Amino acid sequence: MALLEQSPWYQEIFSKGEARGELRGRKEELYSGIELALEIKFGNQGLELMPIISQITDLQKLKTIQQAIKTVNTVNELQQILSTDLT
């Protein structure tokens, strides 16, 4: 096993797998944060946006949504952001 771990191919595959896992973890963290923020700020009406938001995989777009929740006053405002800026 030690010899295999020294292989450049093994290292490359391991690095790619590790990066994918980290990315997946960051996305899940953002989804959870967004869901919590929606529930706290808008209640069940806000949570109705999660099926749409969960389809977004771009980290920067998810961060934009998270920041937008802080500044919007209504669910409709957030829906407008989702339909225009993030598609």
LOFI-902355 format. One record per atom (N, C-alpha, C, O): residue number from 1; residue in three letters; x, y, z; chain. Coordinates in Angstrom, 3 decimals. Each point is the difference from the previous one (the first is absolute). Layout:
BEGIN
<rec k="NUM" r="ALA" x="X" y="Y" z="Z" c="A"/>
...
***
This chain:
BEGIN
<rec k="1" r="MET" x="0.820" y="-1.194" z="0.000" c="A"/>
<rec k="1" r="MET" x="-0.820" y="1.194" z="0.000" c="A"/>
<rec k="1" r="MET" x="0.866" y="1.261" z="0.000" c="A"/>
<rec k="1" r="MET" x="-0.322" y="0.964" z="-0.694" c="A"/>
<rec k="2" r="ALA" x="1.415" y="-0.956" z="1.462" c="A"/>
<rec k="2" r="ALA" x="0.880" y="1.169" z="0.064" c="A"/>
<rec k="2" r="ALA" x="0.578" y="0.326" z="-1.372" c="A"/>
<rec k="2" r="ALA" x="0.137" y="1.170" z="-0.359" c="A"/>
<rec k="3" r="LEU" x="0.199" y="-2.201" z="-0.403" c="A"/>
<rec k="3" r="LEU" x="0.544" y="0.212" z="-1.335" c="A"/>
<rec k="3" r="LEU" x="-1.059" y="0.630" z="-0.905" c="A"/>
<rec k="3" r="LEU" x="0.294" y="0.914" z="-0.770" c="A"/>
<rec k="4" r="LEU" x="-1.510" y="-1.404" z="0.871" c="A"/>
<rec k="4" r="LEU" x="-1.100" y="0.553" z="-0.789" c="A"/>
<rec k="4" r="LEU" x="-0.229" y="1.470" z="0.340" c="A"/>
<rec k="4" r="LEU" x="-0.224" y="0.814" z="-0.896" c="A"/>
<rec k="5" r="GLU" x="0.278" y="-0.471" z="2.163" c="A"/>
<rec k="5" r="GLU" x="-0.229" y="1.383" z="0.429" c="A"/>
<rec k="5" r="GLU" x="1.060" y="0.954" z="-0.534" c="A"/>
<rec k="5" r="GLU" x="-0.241" y="1.205" z="-0.080" c="A"/>
<rec k="6" r="GLN" x="1.398" y="-1.718" z="-0.281" c="A"/>
<rec k="6" r="GLN" x="1.066" y="0.836" z="-0.545" c="A"/>
<rec k="6" r="GLN" x="-0.163" y="0.224" z="-1.504" c="A"/>
<rec k="6" r="GLN" x="0.674" y="0.853" z="-0.577" c="A"/>
<rec k="7" r="SER" x="-1.543" y="-1.595" z="-0.040" c="A"/>
<rec k="7" r="SER" x="-0.218" y="0.104" z="-1.436" c="A"/>
<rec k="7" r="SER" x="-0.602" y="1.368" z="-0.359" c="A"/>
<rec k="7" r="SER" x="-0.905" y="0.476" z="0.686" c="A"/>
<rec k="8" r="PRO" x="1.403" y="0.152" z="-1.755" c="A"/>
<rec k="8" r="PRO" x="-0.553" y="1.295" z="-0.431" c="A"/>
<rec k="8" r="PRO" x="-1.484" y="-0.102" z="-0.370" c="A"/>
<rec k="8" r="PRO" x="-0.771" y="0.925" z="0.256" c="A"/>
<rec k="9" r="TRP" x="0.380" y="-2.038" z="-0.851" c="A"/>
<rec k="9" r="TRP" x="-1.405" y="-0.183" z="-0.369" c="A"/>
<rec k="9" r="TRP" x="-0.874" y="-0.078" z="1.239" c="A"/>
<rec k="9" r="TRP" x="-1.074" y="0.599" z="0.055" c="A"/>
<rec k="10" r="TYR" x="1.537" y="-1.330" z="0.920" c="A"/>
<rec k="10" r="TYR" x="-0.740" y="-0.106" z="1.256" c="A"/>
<rec k="10" r="TYR" x="-0.142" y="1.380" z="0.632" c="A"/>
<rec k="10" r="TYR" x="-1.084" y="0.372" z="0.450" c="A"/>
<rec k="11" r="GLN" x="2.173" y="0.380" z="-0.418" c="A"/>
<rec k="11" r="GLN" x="-0.026" y="1.336" z="0.601" c="A"/>
<rec k="11" r="GLN" x="-0.980" y="0.916" z="-0.732" c="A"/>
<rec k="11" r="GLN" x="-0.729" y="0.767" z="0.628" c="A"/>
<rec k="12" r="GLU" x="0.718" y="-0.850" z="-1.952" c="A"/>
<rec k="12" r="GLU" x="-0.909" y="0.833" z="-0.790" c="A"/>
<rec k="12" r="GLU" x="-1.451" y="-0.378" z="0.269" c="A"/>
<rec k="12" r="GLU" x="-0.842" y="0.872" z="0.219" c="A"/>
<rec k="13" r="ILE" x="0.553" y="-2.155" z="-0.235" c="A"/>
<rec k="13" r="ILE" x="-1.362" y="-0.470" z="0.260" c="A"/>
<rec k="13" r="ILE" x="-0.426" y="0.375" z="1.412" c="A"/>
<rec k="13" r="ILE" x="-1.124" y="0.452" z="0.216" c="A"/>
<rec k="14" r="PHE" x="2.014" y="-0.637" z="0.735" c="A"/>
<rec k="14" r="PHE" x="-0.292" y="0.339" z="1.393" c="A"/>
<rec k="14" r="PHE" x="-0.292" y="1.494" z="0.139" c="A"/>
<rec k="14" r="PHE" x="-0.949" y="0.388" z="0.682" c="A"/>
<rec k="15" r="SER" x="1.757" y="0.443" z="-1.322" c="A"/>
<rec k="15" r="SER" x="-0.185" y="1.454" z="0.072" c="A"/>
<rec k="15" r="SER" x="-1.328" y="0.426" z="-0.607" c="A"/>
<rec k="15" r="SER" x="-0.700" y="0.846" z="0.556" c="A"/>
<rec k="16" r="LYS" x="0.355" y="-1.433" z="-1.697" c="A"/>
<rec k="16" r="LYS" x="-1.272" y="0.335" z="-0.640" c="A"/>
<rec k="16" r="LYS" x="-1.175" y="-0.425" z="0.873" c="A"/>
<rec k="16" r="LYS" x="-0.972" y="0.742" z="0.139" c="A"/>
<rec k="17" r="GLY" x="1.056" y="-1.907" z="0.437" c="A"/>
<rec k="17" r="GLY" x="-1.063" y="-0.473" z="0.885" c="A"/>
<rec k="17" r="GLY" x="-0.138" y="0.874" z="1.229" c="A"/>
<rec k="17" r="GLY" x="-1.107" y="0.303" z="0.445" c="A"/>
<rec k="18" r="GLU" x="2.229" y="0.091" z="0.090" c="A"/>
<rec k="18" r="GLU" x="-0.002" y="0.872" z="1.181" c="A"/>
<rec k="18" r="GLU" x="-0.618" y="1.357" z="-0.340" c="A"/>
<rec k="18" r="GLU" x="-0.785" y="0.534" z="0.783" c="A"/>
<rec k="19" r="ALA" x="1.130" y="0.022" z="-1.934" c="A"/>
<rec k="19" r="ALA" x="-0.544" y="1.292" z="-0.424" c="A"/>
<rec k="19" r="ALA" x="-1.507" y="-0.089" z="-0.216" c="A"/>
<rec k="19" r="ALA" x="-0.742" y="0.905" z="0.381" c="A"/>
<rec k="20" r="ARG" x="0.295" y="-1.996" z="-0.990" c="A"/>
<rec k="20" r="ARG" x="-1.443" y="-0.185" z="-0.208" c="A"/>
<rec k="20" r="ARG" x="-0.734" y="-0.093" z="1.325" c="A"/>
<rec k="20" r="ARG" x="-1.083" y="0.565" z="0.158" c="A"/>
<rec k="21" r="GLY" x="1.662" y="-1.266" z="0.781" c="A"/>
<rec k="21" r="GLY" x="-0.613" y="-0.129" z="1.321" c="A"/>
<rec k="21" r="GLY" x="-0.091" y="1.336" z="0.717" c="A"/>
<rec k="21" r="GLY" x="-1.009" y="0.306" z="0.636" c="A"/>
<rec k="22" r="GLU" x="2.067" y="0.489" z="-0.741" c="A"/>
<rec k="22" r="GLU" x="-0.012" y="1.324" z="0.617" c="A"/>
<rec k="22" r="GLU" x="-1.049" y="0.893" z="-0.650" c="A"/>
<rec k="22" r="GLU" x="-0.710" y="0.728" z="0.692" c="A"/>
<rec k="23" r="LEU" x="0.610" y="-0.778" z="-2.011" c="A"/>
<rec k="23" r="LEU" x="-0.992" y="0.793" z="-0.721" c="A"/>
<rec k="23" r="LEU" x="-1.411" y="-0.411" z="0.409" c="A"/>
<rec k="23" r="LEU" x="-0.856" y="0.847" z="0.253" c="A"/>
<rec k="24" r="ARG" x="0.628" y="-2.138" z="-0.193" c="A"/>
<rec k="24" r="ARG" x="-1.310" y="-0.510" z="0.408" c="A"/>
<rec k="24" r="ARG" x="-0.332" y="0.473" z="1.417" c="A"/>
<rec k="24" r="ARG" x="-1.137" y="0.380" z="0.280" c="A"/>
<rec k="25" r="GLY" x="2.118" y="-0.404" z="0.598" c="A"/>
<rec k="25" r="GLY" x="-0.202" y="0.455" z="1.372" c="A"/>
<rec k="25" r="GLY" x="-0.336" y="1.479" z="0.067" c="A"/>
<rec k="25" r="GLY" x="-0.867" y="0.406" z="0.774" c="A"/>
<rec k="26" r="ARG" x="1.546" y="0.401" z="-1.575" c="A"/>
<rec k="26" r="ARG" x="-0.288" y="1.438" z="-0.030" c="A"/>
<rec k="26" r="ARG" x="-1.408" y="0.268" z="-0.513" c="A"/>
<rec k="26" r="ARG" x="-0.707" y="0.858" z="0.528" c="A"/>
<rec k="27" r="LYS" x="0.302" y="-1.595" z="-1.559" c="A"/>
<rec k="27" r="LYS" x="-1.355" y="0.168" z="-0.532" c="A"/>
<rec k="27" r="LYS" x="-1.038" y="-0.359" z="1.053" c="A"/>
<rec k="27" r="LYS" x="-0.961" y="0.741" z="0.208" c="A"/>
<rec k="28" r="GLU" x="1.152" y="-1.865" z="0.449" c="A"/>
<rec k="28" r="GLU" x="-0.950" y="-0.425" z="1.027" c="A"/>
<rec k="28" r="GLU" x="-0.080" y="1.021" z="1.127" c="A"/>
<rec k="28" r="GLU" x="-1.077" y="0.268" z="0.532" c="A"/>
<rec k="29" r="GLU" x="2.216" y="0.295" z="-0.177" c="A"/>
<rec k="29" r="GLU" x="0.033" y="1.034" z="1.040" c="A"/>
<rec k="29" r="GLU" x="-0.783" y="1.234" z="-0.446" c="A"/>
<rec k="29" r="GLU" x="-0.754" y="0.577" z="0.785" c="A"/>
<rec k="30" r="LEU" x="0.930" y="-0.176" z="-2.034" c="A"/>
<rec k="30" r="LEU" x="-0.738" y="1.148" z="-0.520" c="A"/>
<rec k="30" r="LEU" x="-1.493" y="-0.289" z="-0.080" c="A"/>
<rec k="30" r="LEU" x="-0.815" y="0.845" z="0.371" c="A"/>
<rec k="31" r="TYR" x="0.447" y="-2.037" z="-0.854" c="A"/>
<rec k="31" r="TYR" x="-1.420" y="-0.355" z="-0.053" c="A"/>
<rec k="31" r="TYR" x="-0.624" y="0.073" z="1.389" c="A"/>
<rec k="31" r="TYR" x="-1.094" y="0.539" z="0.165" c="A"/>
<rec k="32" r="SER" x="1.780" y="-1.075" z="0.822" c="A"/>
<rec k="32" r="SER" x="-0.517" y="0.008" z="1.372" c="A"/>
<rec k="32" r="SER" x="-0.132" y="1.421" z="0.528" c="A"/>
<rec k="32" r="SER" x="-0.998" y="0.340" z="0.635" c="A"/>
<rec k="33" r="GLY" x="1.992" y="0.480" z="-0.894" c="A"/>
<rec k="33" r="GLY" x="-0.048" y="1.390" z="0.444" c="A"/>
<rec k="33" r="GLY" x="-1.115" y="0.782" z="-0.665" c="A"/>
<rec k="33" r="GLY" x="-0.694" y="0.785" z="0.645" c="A"/>
<rec k="34" r="ILE" x="0.528" y="-1.004" z="-1.931" c="A"/>
<rec k="34" r="ILE" x="-1.070" y="0.669" z="-0.745" c="A"/>
<rec k="34" r="ILE" x="-1.355" y="-0.450" z="0.524" c="A"/>
<rec k="34" r="ILE" x="-0.891" y="0.821" z="0.217" c="A"/>
<rec k="35" r="GLU" x="0.738" y="-2.113" z="-0.016" c="A"/>
<rec k="35" r="GLU" x="-1.269" y="-0.533" z="0.499" c="A"/>
<rec k="35" r="GLU" x="-0.337" y="0.593" z="1.364" c="A"/>
<rec k="35" r="GLU" x="-1.140" y="0.401" z="0.236" c="A"/>
<rec k="36" r="LEU" x="2.102" y="-0.344" z="0.645" c="A"/>
<rec k="36" r="LEU" x="-0.218" y="0.565" z="1.330" c="A"/>
<rec k="36" r="LEU" x="-0.369" y="1.480" z="-0.093" c="A"/>
<rec k="36" r="LEU" x="-0.930" y="0.455" z="0.666" c="A"/>
<rec k="37" r="ALA" x="1.655" y="0.289" z="-1.489" c="A"/>
<rec k="37" r="ALA" x="-0.288" y="1.431" z="-0.158" c="A"/>
<rec k="37" r="ALA" x="-1.396" y="0.225" z="-0.568" c="A"/>
<rec k="37" r="ALA" x="-0.716" y="0.895" z="0.449" c="A"/>
<rec k="38" r="LEU" x="0.326" y="-1.697" z="-1.429" c="A"/>
<rec k="38" r="LEU" x="-1.342" y="0.120" z="-0.578" c="A"/>
<rec k="38" r="LEU" x="-1.075" y="-0.277" z="1.041" c="A"/>
<rec k="38" r="LEU" x="-0.998" y="0.715" z="0.086" c="A"/>
<rec k="39" r="GLU" x="1.214" y="-1.754" z="0.696" c="A"/>
<rec k="39" r="GLU" x="-0.986" y="-0.361" z="1.020" c="A"/>
<rec k="39" r="GLU" x="-0.105" y="1.087" z="1.069" c="A"/>
<rec k="39" r="GLU" x="-1.104" y="0.365" z="0.406" c="A"/>
<rec k="40" r="ILE" x="2.227" y="0.145" z="0.043" c="A"/>
<rec k="40" r="ILE" x="-0.019" y="1.031" z="1.041" c="A"/>
<rec k="40" r="ILE" x="-0.639" y="1.288" z="-0.516" c="A"/>
<rec k="40" r="ILE" x="-0.806" y="0.615" z="0.698" c="A"/>
<rec k="41" r="LYS" x="1.159" y="-0.210" z="-1.903" c="A"/>
<rec k="41" r="LYS" x="-0.464" y="1.289" z="-0.513" c="A"/>
<rec k="41" r="LYS" x="-1.410" y="-0.052" z="-0.579" c="A"/>
<rec k="41" r="LYS" x="-0.775" y="0.941" z="0.170" c="A"/>
<rec k="42" r="PHE" x="0.437" y="-2.041" z="-0.858" c="A"/>
<rec k="42" r="PHE" x="-1.266" y="-0.039" z="-0.729" c="A"/>
<rec k="42" r="PHE" x="-0.923" y="-1.152" z="0.385" c="A"/>
<rec k="42" r="PHE" x="-1.125" y="-0.071" z="-0.493" c="A"/>
<rec k="43" r="GLY" x="1.571" y="-0.818" z="1.351" c="A"/>
<rec k="43" r="GLY" x="-0.829" y="-1.135" z="0.403" c="A"/>
<rec k="43" r="GLY" x="-0.172" y="-1.001" z="-1.130" c="A"/>
<rec k="43" r="GLY" x="0.878" y="-0.156" z="-0.849" c="A"/>
<rec k="44" r="ASN" x="-2.018" y="-0.518" z="0.851" c="A"/>
<rec k="44" r="ASN" x="-0.257" y="-1.039" z="-1.007" c="A"/>
<rec k="44" r="ASN" x="-0.013" y="0.539" z="-1.420" c="A"/>
<rec k="44" r="ASN" x="0.373" y="-0.701" z="-0.940" c="A"/>
<rec k="45" r="GLN" x="-0.801" y="1.943" z="0.786" c="A"/>
<rec k="45" r="GLN" x="-0.022" y="0.590" z="-1.341" c="A"/>
<rec k="45" r="GLN" x="1.419" y="0.073" z="-0.580" c="A"/>
<rec k="45" r="GLN" x="0.202" y="-0.238" z="-1.190" c="A"/>
<rec k="46" r="GLY" x="0.753" y="0.563" z="2.023" c="A"/>
<rec k="46" r="GLY" x="1.388" y="0.037" z="-0.457" c="A"/>
<rec k="46" r="GLY" x="0.528" y="-1.378" z="-0.344" c="A"/>
<rec k="46" r="GLY" x="0.746" y="-0.172" z="-0.964" c="A"/>
<rec k="47" r="LEU" x="-1.143" y="-0.813" z="1.767" c="A"/>
<rec k="47" r="LEU" x="0.469" y="-1.371" z="-0.240" c="A"/>
<rec k="47" r="LEU" x="-0.501" y="-0.567" z="-1.324" c="A"/>
<rec k="47" r="LEU" x="0.586" y="-0.941" z="-0.536" c="A"/>
<rec k="48" r="GLU" x="-1.662" y="1.508" z="0.010" c="A"/>
<rec k="48" r="GLU" x="-0.522" y="-0.458" z="-1.291" c="A"/>
<rec k="48" r="GLU" x="0.987" y="0.256" z="-1.140" c="A"/>
<rec k="48" r="GLU" x="-0.133" y="-0.580" z="-1.078" c="A"/>
<rec k="49" r="LEU" x="1.116" y="1.441" z="1.311" c="A"/>
<rec k="49" r="LEU" x="1.014" y="0.278" z="-1.027" c="A"/>
<rec k="49" r="LEU" x="1.118" y="-1.039" z="-0.033" c="A"/>
<rec k="49" r="LEU" x="0.773" y="-0.044" z="-0.957" c="A"/>
<rec k="50" r="MET" x="-0.679" y="-0.778" z="1.978" c="A"/>
<rec k="50" r="MET" x="1.113" y="-0.954" z="0.073" c="A"/>
<rec k="50" r="MET" x="0.078" y="-0.977" z="-1.171" c="A"/>
<rec k="50" r="MET" x="1.108" y="-0.312" z="-0.436" c="A"/>
<rec k="51" r="PRO" x="-2.224" y="-0.187" z="-0.096" c="A"/>
<rec k="51" r="PRO" x="0.132" y="-0.888" z="-1.169" c="A"/>
<rec k="51" r="PRO" x="0.689" y="0.688" z="-1.191" c="A"/>
<rec k="51" r="PRO" x="0.740" y="-0.637" z="-0.749" c="A"/>
<rec k="52" r="ILE" x="-0.992" y="1.933" z="0.588" c="A"/>
<rec k="52" r="ILE" x="0.651" y="0.755" z="-1.077" c="A"/>
<rec k="52" r="ILE" x="1.477" y="0.200" z="0.335" c="A"/>
<rec k="52" r="ILE" x="0.878" y="-0.231" z="-0.832" c="A"/>
<rec k="53" r="ILE" x="-0.623" y="0.665" z="2.062" c="A"/>
<rec k="53" r="ILE" x="1.372" y="0.292" z="0.424" c="A"/>
<rec k="53" r="ILE" x="0.859" y="-1.260" z="-0.006" c="A"/>
<rec k="53" r="ILE" x="1.183" y="0.056" z="-0.335" c="A"/>
<rec k="54" r="SER" x="-1.767" y="-1.179" z="0.699" c="A"/>
<rec k="54" r="SER" x="0.783" y="-1.241" z="0.066" c="A"/>
<rec k="54" r="SER" x="0.434" y="-0.497" z="-1.378" c="A"/>
<rec k="54" r="SER" x="0.838" y="-0.896" z="-0.099" c="A"/>
<rec k="55" r="GLN" x="-1.399" y="1.468" z="-0.956" c="A"/>
<rec k="55" r="GLN" x="0.423" y="-0.352" z="-1.359" c="A"/>
<rec k="55" r="GLN" x="1.238" y="0.785" z="-0.429" c="A"/>
<rec k="55" r="GLN" x="0.646" y="-0.344" z="-0.990" c="A"/>
<rec k="56" r="ILE" x="-0.319" y="1.391" z="1.735" c="A"/>
<rec k="56" r="ILE" x="1.160" y="0.836" z="-0.321" c="A"/>
<rec k="56" r="ILE" x="1.246" y="-0.656" z="0.586" c="A"/>
<rec k="56" r="ILE" x="0.041" y="-0.306" z="1.191" c="A"/>
<rec k="57" r="THR" x="0.959" y="0.095" z="-2.015" c="A"/>
<rec k="57" r="THR" x="1.214" y="-0.671" z="0.463" c="A"/>
<rec k="57" r="THR" x="1.214" y="0.921" z="0.044" c="A"/>
<rec k="57" r="THR" x="1.027" y="-0.360" z="0.575" c="A"/>
<rec k="58" r="ASP" x="-1.132" y="1.534" z="-1.168" c="A"/>
<rec k="58" r="ASP" x="1.113" y="0.943" z="-0.023" c="A"/>
<rec k="58" r="ASP" x="0.164" y="0.652" z="1.378" c="A"/>
<rec k="58" r="ASP" x="-0.928" y="0.626" z="0.511" c="A"/>
<rec k="59" r="LEU" x="2.109" y="-0.777" z="0.079" c="A"/>
<rec k="59" r="LEU" x="0.248" y="0.535" z="1.343" c="A"/>
<rec k="59" r="LEU" x="-0.197" y="1.506" z="0.075" c="A"/>
<rec k="59" r="LEU" x="-0.569" y="0.499" z="0.971" c="A"/>
<rec k="60" r="GLN" x="1.025" y="0.224" z="-1.969" c="A"/>
<rec k="60" r="GLN" x="-0.125" y="1.460" z="0.034" c="A"/>
<rec k="60" r="GLN" x="-1.465" y="0.418" z="-0.037" c="A"/>
<rec k="60" r="GLN" x="-0.393" y="0.942" z="0.688" c="A"/>
<rec k="61" r="LYS" x="-0.413" y="-1.631" z="-1.483" c="A"/>
<rec k="61" r="LYS" x="-1.429" y="0.309" z="-0.049" c="A"/>
<rec k="61" r="LYS" x="-0.659" y="-0.287" z="1.343" c="A"/>
<rec k="61" r="LYS" x="-0.858" y="0.760" z="0.448" c="A"/>
<rec k="62" r="LEU" x="1.251" y="-1.846" z="0.189" c="A"/>
<rec k="62" r="LEU" x="-0.559" y="-0.324" z="1.312" c="A"/>
<rec k="62" r="LEU" x="0.399" y="1.053" z="1.032" c="A"/>
<rec k="62" r="LEU" x="-0.810" y="0.372" z="0.849" c="A"/>
<rec k="63" r="LYS" x="2.035" y="0.103" z="-0.915" c="A"/>
<rec k="63" r="LYS" x="0.440" y="1.060" z="0.915" c="A"/>
<rec k="63" r="LYS" x="-0.776" y="1.289" z="-0.257" c="A"/>
<rec k="63" r="LYS" x="-0.336" y="0.723" z="0.937" c="A"/>
<rec k="64" r="THR" x="0.053" y="-0.439" z="-2.207" c="A"/>
<rec k="64" r="THR" x="-0.783" y="1.181" z="-0.355" c="A"/>
<rec k="64" r="THR" x="-1.402" y="-0.093" z="0.583" c="A"/>
<rec k="64" r="THR" x="-0.530" y="0.984" z="0.515" c="A"/>
<rec k="65" r="ILE" x="-0.065" y="-2.160" z="-0.596" c="A"/>
<rec k="65" r="ILE" x="-1.331" y="-0.210" z="0.578" c="A"/>
<rec k="65" r="ILE" x="0.046" y="0.216" z="1.502" c="A"/>
<rec k="65" r="ILE" x="-0.865" y="0.669" z="0.565" c="A"/>
<rec k="66" r="GLN" x="1.863" y="-1.231" z="0.072" c="A"/>
<rec k="66" r="GLN" x="0.129" y="0.131" z="1.450" c="A"/>
<rec k="66" r="GLN" x="0.101" y="1.474" z="0.397" c="A"/>
<rec k="66" r="GLN" x="-0.625" y="0.425" z="0.971" c="A"/>
<rec k="67" r="GLN" x="1.397" y="0.341" z="-1.708" c="A"/>
<rec k="67" r="GLN" x="0.126" y="1.429" z="0.290" c="A"/>
<rec k="67" r="GLN" x="-1.293" y="0.749" z="-0.304" c="A"/>
<rec k="67" r="GLN" x="-0.373" y="0.920" z="0.727" c="A"/>
<rec k="68" r="ALA" x="-0.304" y="-1.310" z="-1.795" c="A"/>
<rec k="68" r="ALA" x="-1.241" y="0.674" z="-0.386" c="A"/>
<rec k="68" r="ALA" x="-1.078" y="-0.158" z="1.066" c="A"/>
<rec k="68" r="ALA" x="-0.798" y="0.913" z="0.213" c="A"/>
<rec k="69" r="ILE" x="0.768" y="-2.046" z="0.448" c="A"/>
<rec k="69" r="ILE" x="-1.001" y="-0.233" z="1.041" c="A"/>
<rec k="69" r="ILE" x="0.117" y="1.063" z="1.088" c="A"/>
<rec k="69" r="ILE" x="-1.004" y="0.388" z="0.598" c="A"/>
<rec k="70" r="LYS" x="2.205" y="0.079" z="-0.343" c="A"/>
<rec k="70" r="LYS" x="0.211" y="1.026" z="1.027" c="A"/>
<rec k="70" r="LYS" x="-0.633" y="1.333" z="-0.388" c="A"/>
<rec k="70" r="LYS" x="-0.439" y="0.753" z="0.870" c="A"/>
<rec k="71" r="THR" x="0.390" y="-0.458" z="-2.161" c="A"/>
<rec k="71" r="THR" x="-0.411" y="1.336" z="-0.435" c="A"/>
<rec k="71" r="THR" x="-1.419" y="0.092" z="-0.537" c="A"/>
<rec k="71" r="THR" x="-0.600" y="1.074" z="0.038" c="A"/>
<rec k="72" r="VAL" x="0.055" y="-2.166" z="-0.533" c="A"/>
<rec k="72" r="VAL" x="-1.361" y="0.065" z="-0.543" c="A"/>
<rec k="72" r="VAL" x="-1.010" y="0.092" z="1.134" c="A"/>
<rec k="72" r="VAL" x="0.258" y="-0.417" z="1.129" c="A"/>
<rec k="73" r="ASN" x="-1.419" y="0.977" z="-1.464" c="A"/>
<rec k="73" r="ASN" x="-1.057" y="0.150" z="0.999" c="A"/>
<rec k="73" r="ASN" x="-1.130" y="-0.996" z="-0.169" c="A"/>
<rec k="73" r="ASN" x="-0.759" y="-0.253" z="0.935" c="A"/>
<rec k="74" r="THR" x="0.648" y="-0.317" z="-2.136" c="A"/>
<rec k="74" r="THR" x="-1.092" y="-0.941" z="-0.253" c="A"/>
<rec k="74" r="THR" x="0.514" y="-1.208" z="-0.775" c="A"/>
<rec k="74" r="THR" x="1.068" y="0.031" z="-0.610" c="A"/>
<rec k="75" r="VAL" x="-1.857" y="-1.084" z="0.657" c="A"/>
<rec k="75" r="VAL" x="0.319" y="-1.198" z="-0.785" c="A"/>
<rec k="75" r="VAL" x="-0.053" y="0.331" z="-1.483" c="A"/>
<rec k="75" r="VAL" x="0.795" y="-0.524" z="-0.780" c="A"/>
<rec k="76" r="ASN" x="-1.722" y="1.387" z="0.383" c="A"/>
<rec k="76" r="ASN" x="-0.107" y="0.378" z="-1.411" c="A"/>
<rec k="76" r="ASN" x="1.273" y="0.676" z="-0.498" c="A"/>
<rec k="76" r="ASN" x="0.430" y="-0.239" z="-1.128" c="A"/>
<rec k="77" r="GLU" x="0.172" y="1.080" z="1.960" c="A"/>
<rec k="77" r="GLU" x="1.266" y="0.631" z="-0.393" c="A"/>
<rec k="77" r="GLU" x="1.075" y="-1.058" z="-0.235" c="A"/>
<rec k="77" r="GLU" x="0.762" y="0.083" z="-0.964" c="A"/>
<rec k="78" r="LEU" x="-0.707" y="-1.059" z="1.836" c="A"/>
<rec k="78" r="LEU" x="0.986" y="-1.071" z="-0.155" c="A"/>
<rec k="78" r="LEU" x="-0.302" y="-0.836" z="-1.239" c="A"/>
<rec k="78" r="LEU" x="0.920" y="-0.415" z="-0.705" c="A"/>
<rec k="79" r="GLN" x="-2.188" y="0.165" z="0.436" c="A"/>
<rec k="79" r="GLN" x="-0.379" y="-0.746" z="-1.208" c="A"/>
<rec k="79" r="GLN" x="0.451" y="0.741" z="-1.251" c="A"/>
<rec k="79" r="GLN" x="0.447" y="-0.619" z="-0.966" c="A"/>
<rec k="80" r="GLN" x="-0.565" y="1.946" z="0.982" c="A"/>
<rec k="80" r="GLN" x="0.444" y="0.789" z="-1.153" c="A"/>
<rec k="80" r="GLN" x="1.505" y="-0.146" z="-0.206" c="A"/>
<rec k="80" r="GLN" x="0.470" y="-0.122" z="-1.131" c="A"/>
<rec k="81" r="ILE" x="0.271" y="0.134" z="2.219" c="A"/>
<rec k="81" r="ILE" x="1.451" y="-0.184" z="-0.100" c="A"/>
<rec k="81" r="ILE" x="0.316" y="-1.386" z="-0.548" c="A"/>
<rec k="81" r="ILE" x="0.873" y="-0.154" z="-0.854" c="A"/>
<rec k="82" r="LEU" x="-1.584" y="-0.847" z="1.346" c="A"/>
<rec k="82" r="LEU" x="0.227" y="-1.370" z="-0.469" c="A"/>
<rec k="82" r="LEU" x="-0.289" y="-0.135" z="-1.488" c="A"/>
<rec k="82" r="LEU" x="0.729" y="-0.687" z="-0.715" c="A"/>
<rec k="83" r="SER" x="-1.786" y="1.338" z="0.247" c="A"/>
<rec k="83" r="SER" x="-0.401" y="-0.185" z="-1.394" c="A"/>
<rec k="83" r="SER" x="0.806" y="0.854" z="-0.971" c="A"/>
<rec k="83" r="SER" x="0.073" y="-0.328" z="-1.184" c="A"/>
<rec k="84" r="THR" x="0.534" y="1.412" z="1.655" c="A"/>
<rec k="84" r="THR" x="0.732" y="0.852" z="-0.936" c="A"/>
<rec k="84" r="THR" x="1.510" y="-0.150" z="0.104" c="A"/>
<rec k="84" r="THR" x="0.660" y="-0.323" z="-0.987" c="A"/>
<rec k="85" r="ASP" x="-0.117" y="0.550" z="2.152" c="A"/>
<rec k="85" r="ASP" x="1.448" y="0.059" z="0.144" c="A"/>
<rec k="85" r="ASP" x="0.681" y="-1.357" z="0.012" c="A"/>
<rec k="85" r="ASP" x="1.188" y="-0.089" z="-0.308" c="A"/>
<rec k="86" r="LEU" x="-1.889" y="-0.945" z="0.645" c="A"/>
<rec k="86" r="LEU" x="0.665" y="-1.272" z="0.255" c="A"/>
<rec k="86" r="LEU" x="-0.280" y="-1.078" z="-1.030" c="A"/>
<rec k="86" r="LEU" x="0.408" y="-1.146" z="0.190" c="A"/>
<rec k="87" r="THR" x="-1.082" y="1.475" z="-1.258" c="A"/>
<rec k="87" r="THR" x="-0.274" y="-1.034" z="-1.001" c="A"/>
<rec k="87" r="THR" x="1.008" y="0.029" z="-1.107" c="A"/>
<rec k="87" r="THR" x="-0.080" y="-0.804" z="-0.929" c="A"/>
***
